[in-house]
Amino acid sequence: MTAWIEATGAIGLQSRAGRYGGTYAHREIALNFCYWLSPTFQV
């Protein structure tokens, strides 16, 4: 994920390694991902 973020210059995503790391996304990106996972979430 980190390589893709750096290669594309994505500003809506952030990835951190380590104990408290994770991948964080802008609210709109996160919601669209939720809709993709479960279409009933969108309704």
N, C-alpha and C positions, 0 to 999 in steps of 0.2 A: 504494500500500500504506500509506504513512504517513497519508494522509487517513482511510482505513478504520480504522486502529488508533486514531487520535484520536477518530473519531466513535463507535466502539463501546466504547472504554475497554478494549480487549483488553490483558491483562497477560501473556499467554503469547507474544506476538510483539513483536519489536523491529526497527526498521529504521533504518539509518544511511547517510547519503550520504557521498561522498568517496572518497579513494584506498583506504582500508581498510574501506570501508562494506560493507553487505550486509543481508540480512534473516535474523534469527535467531529460532528458535522453541524453545519448551519441548520436551523430549525426546518426550513423548507426542504432541504436535502433529506433530512432524517424522516420527515413526514412522507415524502414520496417513496422512500425505502419501505416504510411501514405499509403504505398502500400496495406496494408491489408484493410484499410478503403475505398480506391478508386483505383482499379486496373488500371484505366486509367491514374492515376498520374505516374505510373511506365513507361508508354510508352512515 
